[in-house]
Amino acid sequence: MYLAIGDEVRKEENGPLMIVTGYASGMVECCWHDGYALQREAFRKDELVLAAAMPTSLAS
């Protein structure tokens, strides 16, 4: 799966909606807002799924 900067992703099925912001050391860098502050973290590509590719019942 190819992830481009700006893609909306989730960590597996139940994570927060995140935006891909870059790549570093083979990891995908993402950011999201948790209701209080902007969060940033890097994930392995195989941990992420495209939000658009998820069924609607899981995306909400």
N, C-alpha and C positions, 0 to 999 in steps of 0.2 A: 504494500500500500504506500502510495506517495503522499506525503503531507507537505503542503506549501505554507509559507508564512501567511498568516491571516485565516487559515482554516479553523473552523470550530470543531473541537474534539472533546471527548470525555474519557476519563480513565475507566476502561472496561464499561460496564453497563450502568453504574450508579453514581459516578463521580460528578462534580460540578462541571458546568459548561465552561470550557477554557479556550483561549485563542493561542495558536502556535505563534511564537515570537522569534524563534531562531533555532539554530543547531549548534551544539558545542560538544566536543569529545564523543561523538556518536550518539548523543542524547538529544531529545526534542525538548526545547525550552518552551514553557507555557506560562500564561498568566491568567488570572481570574479575580473577580471581586467576591469576597466572602460575606459581604454585608457590612463590614467594618473597614477593611483595608484591601489594597491590591496585594495579591499573593503571587509568588513566582516559584516555579519548581521545574526541574528537568526530569523527564521520564524516558524509559526505553520505548522505542516505537511500537513494539509488540504489546505494550500496556495500554495503548490508546486506540480508540475507535472514532471514526468521523461521525460527528453528530448528525449530519445529513443522511448517513447510511443506517442510522438506528430506526427501528419501528417507532411510530409516533407515541405509542403507549409508554415506551421507555425514555423517550426524549424529554418528556415534561417533568 
